[in-house]
């Protein structure tokens, strides 16, 4: 039986990692700052705080085959655990982000060899992308070829706390038959994402095998589109809404905010476009296999539909979503502009 220490393990990607390891029959320990976390019964809970090195003593001297780290806070915490575990743990898996690369991206598609964000003067790591880049360096310095780094971009799947896919599912479910639903851009716009469960499975496979180094992790180009996402949401929720595809230039000129107000949408032009212009051939060669988009969407809806209305705000972040009034105003504005100038469509 293999053993793994999951640093975290109760929220989204960490939860997927714990579930995947338990499903393989591994001996699993989860280090969290929650006194009473929701974990599978077989999981050993270790209580501590990554921001307080004194609480890491619960890990001192313990041995595991591998450790998996999803930490998104200050990189000093990663350096502390690397220093503590490098002599007692076999391999280190670190969940980073595509944003650890230098942005805007100078050359597309984005590859593993694309430059990382440079180290900050004085070792300061302000902002999530800089913290992740610094965390990568700490893991590489401490574990060398015993380290595996996964760089996901958009992560979807059940228990998705950021609320990107949940927004579209709930919007489809709320729409009446034939109701117009604002769909940004064009249906053929490709998207590249990773299901949290596929990320977890691949990372555990990599740690168990001979894979080492950093990998950009997402489905390949052609795997999914915005139109496919809308169709899958309609199918999962039983919605008969009518997507109204509104061109990106018009939406942007009207002040619509991609990624936050309208999650998953990333304009095809601009600094963020590289998020869906990825070369993931290295990950595919290293065994990564994404499940179909429809499966991710359906499973996410199965989870989301079971969340009690009173618990929804704890399960999903909704504060930045476009309001119904704002969506209606944009649809009205688009319809008016299209009526005045048919070429607008």
SVG drawing of the C-alpha trace seen along z (x, -y; Angstrom):
<svg xmlns="http://www.w3.org/2000/svg" viewBox="-41 -52 59 54">
<polyline fill="none" stroke="black" stroke-width="0.4" points="0.0,0.0 1.3,-3.4 1.1,-6.4 0.4,-10.0 0.3,-13.2 -2.1,-15.7 -1.5,-19.3 -5.1,-20.4 -7.7,-18.0 -11.1,-19.5 -11.7,-22.0 -12.1,-21.1 -8.7,-20.0 -7.5,-18.9 -10.7,-17.0 -10.3,-15.3 -6.8,-14.3 -7.9,-12.7 -10.8,-10.9 -8.6,-9.6 -5.9,-8.3 -8.5,-6.7 -10.1,-5.1 -6.7,-3.5 -6.5,-2.0 -3.6,-4.2 -2.9,-5.2 -3.9,-8.9 -3.1,-11.6 -4.5,-15.1 -2.9,-18.2 -5.5,-20.9 -6.3,-23.9 -9.8,-22.8 -10.5,-21.2 -13.3,-19.0 -12.9,-18.7 -15.2,-16.5 -12.9,-13.7 -13.4,-10.0 -13.3,-7.9 -10.1,-6.1 -8.1,-9.4 -5.8,-10.4 -6.4,-14.0 -3.4,-16.1 -4.3,-19.5 -2.0,-22.4 -1.5,-25.8 0.7,-26.4 1.3,-30.0 2.7,-28.9 5.8,-26.7 5.5,-25.6 2.4,-23.5 4.4,-21.6 5.9,-19.5 3.0,-17.0 4.7,-16.1 8.3,-16.0 9.9,-12.6 6.9,-11.0 7.4,-9.1 5.2,-9.0 5.8,-7.8 4.7,-11.1 3.2,-14.5 0.8,-16.6 0.6,-20.3 -2.2,-22.6 -1.2,-25.6 -2.2,-29.0 -0.8,-31.2 2.6,-32.7 5.5,-30.7 7.3,-30.6 4.9,-27.9 5.9,-25.8 9.6,-26.3 9.0,-25.3 7.3,-22.0 9.9,-21.2 12.7,-21.7 10.9,-19.6 9.9,-16.7 12.6,-16.3 14.5,-13.6 11.4,-11.6 9.1,-11.8 9.9,-10.1 8.3,-12.5 6.6,-15.9 3.6,-16.8 2.8,-20.5 -0.3,-22.0 0.7,-25.3 -1.0,-27.3 -0.6,-28.4 -0.4,-31.9 3.0,-31.1 4.2,-31.7 5.2,-35.3 2.1,-37.2 1.3,-38.5 2.6,-35.5 5.2,-36.6 4.7,-33.6 1.8,-31.2 0.9,-28.5 1.9,-28.5 4.3,-25.6 6.2,-24.3 9.3,-26.1 7.6,-29.4 9.2,-31.7 8.1,-31.7 7.5,-34.9 10.8,-36.1 11.7,-35.9 10.7,-39.1 13.4,-41.3 14.1,-40.3 12.1,-37.2 8.7,-38.9 5.8,-37.0 2.8,-39.2 -0.1,-38.0 -1.3,-34.4 0.7,-33.9 3.9,-35.1 3.4,-32.9 2.8,-29.8 5.9,-30.5 8.0,-30.9 6.4,-27.7 7.5,-25.8 11.1,-27.0 11.1,-25.9 9.8,-22.4 12.3,-22.1 15.2,-23.2 14.3,-20.8 13.2,-17.7 14.8,-18.0 13.9,-15.1 11.6,-13.7 9.2,-16.6 6.2,-16.8 4.5,-20.1 1.0,-20.4 0.1,-23.7 -3.6,-23.8 -5.5,-26.8 -9.3,-26.5 -10.3,-23.7 -13.8,-22.4 -15.7,-19.5 -17.8,-18.7 -17.2,-20.8 -15.9,-23.7 -15.9,-26.5 -14.9,-29.3 -18.3,-28.9 -17.4,-29.1 -19.3,-26.0 -21.9,-26.3 -22.9,-29.7 -23.8,-28.4 -25.6,-25.4 -27.7,-27.5 -28.4,-30.0 -29.6,-27.3 -31.8,-25.7 -33.4,-29.0 -34.2,-29.9 -37.7,-29.4 -38.3,-27.5 -37.1,-29.6 -35.7,-32.3 -32.7,-34.1 -29.5,-33.4 -26.5,-35.6 -23.7,-33.5 -20.4,-35.4 -18.5,-35.3 -19.1,-32.5 -20.1,-28.8 -16.9,-27.5 -14.6,-29.3 -12.4,-26.6 -11.8,-26.3 -9.1,-24.3 -9.7,-23.2 -9.0,-20.2 -11.5,-18.3 -10.2,-18.3 -10.6,-14.5 -8.4,-14.1 -5.8,-16.4 -5.8,-14.3 -5.6,-11.0 -2.8,-12.1 -0.8,-13.6 -1.0,-10.5 -0.1,-8.4 2.9,-10.6 4.1,-10.4 3.7,-6.6 5.6,-6.3 8.8,-7.9 7.3,-11.2 9.2,-14.3 9.2,-18.0 6.5,-20.6 3.5,-20.0 0.8,-22.4 -2.4,-20.5 -5.5,-20.9 -7.5,-19.2 -6.1,-19.6 -7.4,-22.0 -10.5,-20.6 -11.7,-18.8 -14.3,-21.5 -15.9,-24.7 -18.1,-27.4 -21.0,-26.0 -20.4,-22.5 -20.4,-23.8 -23.8,-25.5 -25.2,-22.3 -23.9,-20.2 -25.4,-22.5 -28.7,-22.4 -28.6,-18.6 -27.6,-18.2 -30.2,-20.6 -33.1,-19.9 -33.0,-23.5 -34.8,-24.7 -33.2,-28.1 -32.0,-29.8 -28.3,-30.9 -28.0,-34.3 -24.4,-34.6 -23.2,-38.1 -20.0,-39.1 -17.0,-39.8 -16.2,-43.3 -19.8,-44.4 -19.7,-42.9 -16.4,-44.4 -17.4,-47.8 -20.5,-47.5 -18.3,-46.9 -19.0,-43.2 -16.3,-41.5 -15.0,-38.1 -14.0,-35.4 -15.9,-37.0 -19.3,-38.3 -19.4,-35.7 -17.2,-32.8 -15.2,-30.6 -15.4,-33.2 -11.9,-34.5 -11.8,-36.9 -10.0,-35.6 -7.9,-38.7 -5.9,-40.2 -3.6,-39.2 -5.7,-36.4 -6.2,-34.6 -3.2,-32.3 -5.2,-30.5 -7.0,-28.7 -4.0,-28.5 -2.0,-25.7 0.4,-23.1 -0.4,-20.2 1.4,-17.5 3.9,-16.9 1.1,-16.1 -0.7,-13.8 2.6,-12.0 3.0,-11.6 -0.4,-9.8 -2.9,-12.6 -6.3,-11.6 -9.2,-14.1 -12.8,-12.8 -15.5,-14.2 -16.9,-17.7 -20.4,-16.3 -19.3,-14.0 -17.7,-16.9 -20.8,-19.0 -23.3,-16.3 -21.3,-15.2 -21.0,-18.9 -24.8,-19.3 -25.4,-16.1 -23.4,-17.6 -24.7,-21.1 -28.4,-20.0 -27.8,-18.3 -26.6,-21.4 -29.3,-22.9 -30.3,-26.5 -29.2,-27.8 -25.7,-26.2 -25.1,-27.5 -23.1,-30.5 -20.8,-28.3 -20.4,-25.9 -19.9,-28.3 -18.7,-31.9 -21.4,-33.9 -20.6,-37.5 -19.0,-38.4 -21.6,-36.8 -23.5,-39.0 -26.9,-40.0 -30.1,-39.1 -30.8,-42.8 -27.4,-43.4 -27.7,-40.4 -31.2,-41.6 -29.8,-45.1 -27.0,-43.7 -29.3,-41.5 -31.7,-44.5 -28.8,-46.7 -27.5,-44.0 -30.9,-43.5 -31.3,-47.2 -27.9,-47.7 -28.6,-44.7 -31.9,-46.1 -30.3,-49.4 -27.4,-47.8 -28.0,-44.2 -24.3,-43.9 -23.6,-44.1 -24.5,-40.4"/>
</svg>
